Amino acid sequence: MALHRCKAPLRISFAGGGTDVDPYRSQFGGCTLNTTIDKYAYVSCRPRKDGVIQVQSLDYDIVAKYHAADAFEMDGELDLAKAVIDRLRDSRSEKGFDLFMHTDAPPGSGLGSSSTVVVALISLFADYFQRPMTPYEIAELAYEVERGDLGLKGGMQDQYCATFGGFNFTEYTADNVIVTPLRLSRETLNELHYNLILCYTGQTRRSAGIIDDQMDHIARNDADALKATHALKDLCVQMKNALLRGRLTEFGELLHASWTQKQRIASDISNSKIDTLYEEARAHGAIGGKLLGAGGGGYLLLFAPFTQKHIIHERLEAAGGQPIDFNFDHHGAVTWRVSE
């Protein structure tokens, strides 16, 4: 009996987040700059012979059983898994299985964990149900499942990050997505990693309200929000160019400029805890940084000279932050099988 597995990487978004969210994307086009890291969403599937589908989520401490022939009810319990299974299974099949899911970061972390779980599930079940899919098809279906089938608010970058992996500059229009992998030198990659700090703020967040606020500002043609979102798009291009040229101090300065613009879009993007952590880091040598994800909590990314990193670590910990180790991931979602 073959056990099917998949892991998909979580991501760091450097710039452009928010420009991939409708209605801005459809009206003006957007772009994002991001990379995947060595924190993952994992899913495993073991066939059963009794027609039962058992789903266990370690993140939510939930175990639920369903019958393979029954229609799923989207009731807030394990909906991501149920929606993907609905999309990819043969409706005539009564094939049962055990599904196990867990991630290296908590939901609401700002590392794209929910979308990464969906990408991992689609990649897994495309293999399990023998439905070959291209990376673009996997990412597109993940977006449709989250935003269409389940009505979850958000953009497009997380699905493409987790599927493709590595450093990417991605462009979004009303009817197209183009992922451009960045060919960065080994020296640039090593130096960038040498100067980055990833810090958990100690707070998770629910992004829907923040995204609703952002969408509402754009839909109402709020001049300040539009100007800030246009600036985010321009800064994204500048940051991509700085990376390609190995101009990392400039990259750090642009990271700070991007965070400044991001806070103009919606009122709940930052809070006093996040502001304190960021101000402490800046006061002790950080050149720039930003909160990852929609805002309100999760992980703070900082760029600082390596000679200051140990001092900034100490100050962040004293202020209630939790710096964590990480490395870049260059592979995207990966599936494999193992015999039991």
ABEGO torsion letter per residue (X at the ends): XBBBBBBBBBBBBABGBGAABOAAAAAAEBBBBBBBBABBBBBBBBBBAAGBBBBBBAAAGBBBBBBAABBBBBAGBGAAAAAAAAAABBAABABBBBBBBBBABBBGAGAGAAAAAAAAAAAAAAAAAGBBBBAAAAAAAAAAAAAAAAGBBEBAAAAAAAAAEEBBBBBBBAABBBBBBBBBBAAAAAAAAAABBBBBAGBBBBAAAAAAAAAAAAAAGBAAAAAAAAAAAAAAAAAAAAAAAGBAAAAAAAAAAAAAAAAAABAAABBAAAAAAAAAAAAAGBABEBBBEAEGEEBBBBBBBAAAAAAAAAAAAAAGBBBBBBBBBAAEBBBBBBBX
